Amino acid sequence: MPAPSPERLPAVWLRDNCPCADCRDPRNGQKLFQIVDLPRDLAVGEVRQAADGAGTEVIWSPDGHRSVYAHEWLAEHEPGVSGGTGDGRTEADKTLWRAADLAGALPEATWAAYESEPATRARVLDAVLRYGFALLRDVPRREGQVLDVARTFGFVRETNYGKLFEVRVEPDPNNLAFTGARITPHTDNPYRDPVPTLQLLHCLTNAAAGGDSGLVDGFQAAALLRDEDQAAFATLTRTPVPFRFDDAGTALAADRPLIDVDPLGRVREVRFNNRSIGTLRLPAADLDAFYLAYRTFAEILLRPGLQLDFRLTPGDCLIFDNVRLLHARTAFSESGARHLQGTYADMDGLASTLAVLRREQAAAEDGPLDELAALFAGEGAGEYLGEEVTMAQHMLQAGALAEAAGAPDHLVAAAVLHDIGHFHGPLHGTDLMDGKDNRHSHTGADRLAPWFGPEVTEPVRLHVAAKRYLCAVEPAYLDALSEASVFTLEVQGGPMSPEEVAEFEANPYAEDGVALRRWDDRAKDAAAATPDFAHFRPLLAALLRTRRG
Amino acid sequence: MPAPSPERLPAVWLRDNCPCADCRDPRNGQKLFQIVDLPRDLAVGEVRQAADGAGTEVIWSPDGHRSVYAHEWLAEHEPGVSGGTGDGRTEADKTLWRAADLAGALPEATWAAYESEPATRARVLDAVLRYGFALLRDVPRREGQVLDVARTFGFVRETNYGKLFEVRVEPDPNNLAFTGARITPHTDNPYRDPVPTLQLLHCLTNAAAGGDSGLVDGFQAAALLRDEDQAAFATLTRTPVPFRFDDAGTALAADRPLIDVDPLGRVREVRFNNRSIGTLRLPAADLDAFYLAYRTFAEILLRPGLQLDFRLTPGDCLIFDNVRLLHARTAFSESGARHLQGTYADMDGLASTLAVLRREQAAAEDGPLDELAALFAGEGAGEYLGEEVTMAQHMLQAGALAEAAGAPDHLVAAAVLHDIGHFHGPLHGTDLMDGKDNRHSHTGADRLAPWFGPEVTEPVRLHVAAKRYLCAVEPAYLDALSEASVFTLEVQGGPMSPEEVAEFEANPYAEDGVALRRWDDRAKDAAAATPDFAHFRPLLAALLRTRRG
């Protein structure tokens, strides 16, 4: 993408984004000037290439200020070109769902995996942002544990119910939640402003008959309402509803619409709680319109296809978006033991934790990929065992052949990386052409193992054995080998014996090793167009161990 | 106000407000039905007076449900009749201000008064809701004290800055707040969603040159913008602005407009922070419009007349609305000691605490006023020392005479209550007509003292002495006394001696006592129209000790 020319960009916007140390504190990235500090008649004066060639330099008129914008930044932020996903809080950034979309495939993880694997933690937090919830299993059934769960991604929001609330039958309940009654789908605390955006429920005991859980995607329901009855949708976005809660020590009030949209009209919050709607004060005609729309929305929310039903079992901890998902529970026998502990928290902390995890993950990926890129660019430019291509060209051609053959990503990766064992640098090898078997296939596979799984490393490990295998089972194969390959075949042990053939064929990665070998053999064409390492980088990144779990 | 007839009211709205025990949990007031549980063709069937006469009974068609609505409730909640102030969060419920409105009259209280006097606490919290801030003085200069201040009215909102943050120069600051730089008016944490709605800053040390504080009413500025440039106002309410904050462990993002309006178009939140606005992604024309509007708003915010300047001195704790007020500070010498501790909290908890305080205050007022009303209705209906009026009539007539004379409220109250010492019940007295001075003036004053100040109790205490005084200094006065009064004069000690006269005149309440005495003497007219106790109740309520402080 070419960088747009600064003269074509809105001047104040461009200047407001000046990255120089006078405009932004280098310690924390905060802006150091105010908008009124900029000249009223600001304009781009002079434009030239920055000294380092990587950016565009702007000299501003009339104040002579100098800004340097990286080409990459200019290209990425060109006004009007869609980009960025906003803050991730509106329906635009969510995956809306109905029960059937997730039944039997709840976004979940064990507590052990969540605690120990950053990738699992990222997957769980992403599910809360994307689907509105995630379920942690086998969370220690310890009182107060729910607070520790919340603290893994954010901050507990204390309310009149305490830092932690008990969901069980109470003798003199101040809320229906603390009885055995059925609770229809609702969001919590709509009478609070700001409403807690996340809720956690940790199941300690659930031996009661009944007391099953349900979740409804309120954004999905709002979208259906908008499709089916636009006027009702508009009414619910425009009518502040008085939510109220009173007990001995509390008198909470918030007047907010059932469906809250952002300035662009996108759904960003849903509040729905039949229990706590107070008395609306509107002209009679508006009351009629509101109640009609409210009923229509309630009917959609109660459609059987929308509610995802499941049962929290002891050790489960549900984390959910309290401004999007409605939660419900069936009635239960007040005699059976049922005990959940809950807490509230906020989405911004969760989103921040996820963003930092991803940043760390990207940094962790950049390490190995930068190292591989350096090897391809450095030693890789060297001679390849007497062939007419460099080592890097050879490996990249093997990858290109695998790609052209429609091979799965892990096999393309294995092809690109198969001779990594030849490289020195961090991947010390020895010189095969000196007549010693450096077992470069094993060295390479072992060096790749910290970064990639066996679906990548094992075909690499087998690609030398595959040559010996093919020589044993395909007489024509031996005849077609290059001169250098024939020489190394002897060093490597010659064609396999029948016992070795049987053993090789028993290896689950044998077929992949053979496929890799055939690309390996053809990847020595000095005339072939060869993709560069950057071409394969995203594919390699996606296979890194940090992405899994 | 007459109650509207149920047939004229929107049926679903009325039914949704049914107060019966099947519709609302009597334990907690929560609604027990869902809107979809109501018949689609709901209509008022039959209407009749409720058995107790205080309400209207509705029999609903077609389901035969029975609701009883108090006349008072129907009159108060009539649709379309303005009533209720909503949740108090929009500009409609605020007192907008400029610096001159509050300079020298900051809403403030000492920590000791705030802690010990519920009325002072209510006044301070009300100021935060109404003006957007209040200042507590002489708060103990103890580290962590700011958290205790927050906990007097709500819950601390923990953030990436911790439960508590230190505002002082830090060696490697992640925020400009932790340097000595000037900070222009801004709201905090706009990159958080939900943004903390309250901030507290507690000054422990401020010996640096500079470092003064300023506050700007962002709602006032928004209102000015709307008046002066409606298009700019509309642009700022419609443009989500990407606020961003990143440091080693945090990556916060919120896309929210600078001016947030409720569905009725009323300003409800302002976010303004030049330091943390990221890169806007809009078409070029929209960027130009936004930057023009942003600059115009910034210029208004920086008008000198708007910013209220003051200096936090050690022991001061500022509580302010972080979604309305912008705060600023002048630069200060990094060598001088300046140390503030801050925390965030939320408005909903503060508003709830204030509402509960007011409820308790009303209950505290209802106690004495209900007791007085019962005395007037009970014993007050009895004979008044041989006069032709009852005791209650006599006292109420005295009050009416004071009122007609334009007397100040405290003196009207004293007139209404002056013979309270005659009552038995909780105010045990003895029978003056038995020939003993029951010192009913002193008894009455002493009994009133827990509820009312000396401006009410002391004229009551002096009203018997005033008779003896007037008999001594006004010969015509004695002649005009009623037969019963002449009899009791002797029991009470006869006309004053010259020494007693001098002593009486030295009493600061003597004049009020004499005025009261003259109404007392005239308030024995069996033919006069007499207001009831309820007429004086609001006046009495306003004078209760619970309202002062």
Chai-1 contact restraints between the chains, C-beta under 6 A:
chainA,res_idxA,chainB,res_idxB,connection_type,confidence,min_distance_angstrom,max_distance_angstrom,comment,restraint_id
A,P10,B,A284,contact,1.0,0.0,6.0,A-B,restraint_1
A,P10,B,L287,contact,1.0,0.0,6.0,A-B,restraint_2
A,P10,B,D288,contact,1.0,0.0,6.0,A-B,restraint_3
A,V12,B,Y291,contact,1.0,0.0,6.0,A-B,restraint_4
A,W13,B,L287,contact,1.0,0.0,6.0,A-B,restraint_5
A,N17,B,T279,contact,1.0,0.0,6.0,A-B,restraint_6
A,N28,B,N174,contact,1.0,0.0,6.0,A-B,restraint_7
A,Q30,B,L176,contact,1.0,0.0,6.0,A-B,restraint_8
A,Q30,B,R275,contact,1.0,0.0,6.0,A-B,restraint_9
A,K31,B,N274,contact,1.0,0.0,6.0,A-B,restraint_10
A,K31,B,R275,contact,1.0,0.0,6.0,A-B,restraint_11
A,Q34,B,T184,contact,1.0,0.0,6.0,A-B,restraint_12
A,Q34,B,N274,contact,1.0,0.0,6.0,A-B,restraint_13
A,I35,B,Y294,contact,1.0,0.0,6.0,A-B,restraint_14
A,I35,B,R295,contact,1.0,0.0,6.0,A-B,restraint_15
A,I35,B,A298,contact,1.0,0.0,6.0,A-B,restraint_16
A,V36,B,A298,contact,1.0,0.0,6.0,A-B,restraint_17
A,V36,B,E299,contact,1.0,0.0,6.0,A-B,restraint_18
A,H77,B,T279,contact,1.0,0.0,6.0,A-B,restraint_19
A,P79,B,A284,contact,1.0,0.0,6.0,A-B,restraint_20
A,P79,B,L287,contact,1.0,0.0,6.0,A-B,restraint_21
A,G80,B,P283,contact,1.0,0.0,6.0,A-B,restraint_22
A,G80,B,A284,contact,1.0,0.0,6.0,A-B,restraint_23
A,G83,B,R281,contact,1.0,0.0,6.0,A-B,restraint_24
A,G84,B,R281,contact,1.0,0.0,6.0,A-B,restraint_25
A,G86,B,D255,contact,1.0,0.0,6.0,A-B,restraint_26
A,D87,B,A253,contact,1.0,0.0,6.0,A-B,restraint_27
A,D87,B,A254,contact,1.0,0.0,6.0,A-B,restraint_28
A,D87,B,D255,contact,1.0,0.0,6.0,A-B,restraint_29
A,F155,B,E158,contact,1.0,0.0,6.0,A-B,restraint_30
A,E158,B,F155,contact,1.0,0.0,6.0,A-B,restraint_31
A,N174,B,N28,contact,1.0,0.0,6.0,A-B,restraint_32
A,N175,B,N28,contact,1.0,0.0,6.0,A-B,restraint_33
A,L176,B,Q30,contact,1.0,0.0,6.0,A-B,restraint_34
A,T184,B,Q34,contact,1.0,0.0,6.0,A-B,restraint_35
A,R192,B,D348,contact,1.0,0.0,6.0,A-B,restraint_36
A,D193,B,D348,contact,1.0,0.0,6.0,A-B,restraint_37
A,P194,B,P194,contact,1.0,0.0,6.0,A-B,restraint_38
A,R238,B,P263,contact,1.0,0.0,6.0,A-B,restraint_39
A,P240,B,P263,contact,1.0,0.0,6.0,A-B,restraint_40
A,T250,B,S352,contact,1.0,0.0,6.0,A-B,restraint_41
A,A251,B,S352,contact,1.0,0.0,6.0,A-B,restraint_42
A,A251,B,A355,contact,1.0,0.0,6.0,A-B,restraint_43
A,A251,B,V356,contact,1.0,0.0,6.0,A-B,restraint_44
A,L252,B,D348,contact,1.0,0.0,6.0,A-B,restraint_45
A,L252,B,S352,contact,1.0,0.0,6.0,A-B,restraint_46
A,A253,B,D87,contact,1.0,0.0,6.0,A-B,restraint_47
A,A254,B,D87,contact,1.0,0.0,6.0,A-B,restraint_48
A,D255,B,G86,contact,1.0,0.0,6.0,A-B,restraint_49
A,D255,B,D87,contact,1.0,0.0,6.0,A-B,restraint_50
A,P257,B,P263,contact,1.0,0.0,6.0,A-B,restraint_51
A,P263,B,R238,contact,1.0,0.0,6.0,A-B,restraint_52
A,P263,B,P240,contact,1.0,0.0,6.0,A-B,restraint_53
A,P263,B,P257,contact,1.0,0.0,6.0,A-B,restraint_54
A,N274,B,K31,contact,1.0,0.0,6.0,A-B,restraint_55
A,N274,B,Q34,contact,1.0,0.0,6.0,A-B,restraint_56
A,R275,B,Q30,contact,1.0,0.0,6.0,A-B,restraint_57
A,R275,B,K31,contact,1.0,0.0,6.0,A-B,restraint_58
A,T279,B,N17,contact,1.0,0.0,6.0,A-B,restraint_59
A,T279,B,H77,contact,1.0,0.0,6.0,A-B,restraint_60
A,R281,B,G83,contact,1.0,0.0,6.0,A-B,restraint_61
A,R281,B,G84,contact,1.0,0.0,6.0,A-B,restraint_62
A,P283,B,G80,contact,1.0,0.0,6.0,A-B,restraint_63
A,A284,B,P10,contact,1.0,0.0,6.0,A-B,restraint_64
A,A284,B,P79,contact,1.0,0.0,6.0,A-B,restraint_65
A,A284,B,G80,contact,1.0,0.0,6.0,A-B,restraint_66
A,L287,B,P10,contact,1.0,0.0,6.0,A-B,restraint_67
A,L287,B,W13,contact,1.0,0.0,6.0,A-B,restraint_68
A,L287,B,P79,contact,1.0,0.0,6.0,A-B,restraint_69
A,D288,B,P10,contact,1.0,0.0,6.0,A-B,restraint_70
A,Y291,B,V12,contact,1.0,0.0,6.0,A-B,restraint_71
A,Y294,B,I35,contact,1.0,0.0,6.0,A-B,restraint_72
A,R295,B,I35,contact,1.0,0.0,6.0,A-B,restraint_73
A,A298,B,I35,contact,1.0,0.0,6.0,A-B,restraint_74
A,A298,B,V36,contact,1.0,0.0,6.0,A-B,restraint_75
A,E299,B,V36,contact,1.0,0.0,6.0,A-B,restraint_76
A,D348,B,R192,contact,1.0,0.0,6.0,A-B,restraint_77
A,D348,B,D193,contact,1.0,0.0,6.0,A-B,restraint_78
A,D348,B,L252,contact,1.0,0.0,6.0,A-B,restraint_79
A,S352,B,T250,contact,1.0,0.0,6.0,A-B,restraint_80
A,S352,B,A251,contact,1.0,0.0,6.0,A-B,restraint_81
A,S352,B,L252,contact,1.0,0.0,6.0,A-B,restraint_82
A,A355,B,A251,contact,1.0,0.0,6.0,A-B,restraint_83
A,V356,B,A251,contact,1.0,0.0,6.0,A-B,restraint_84
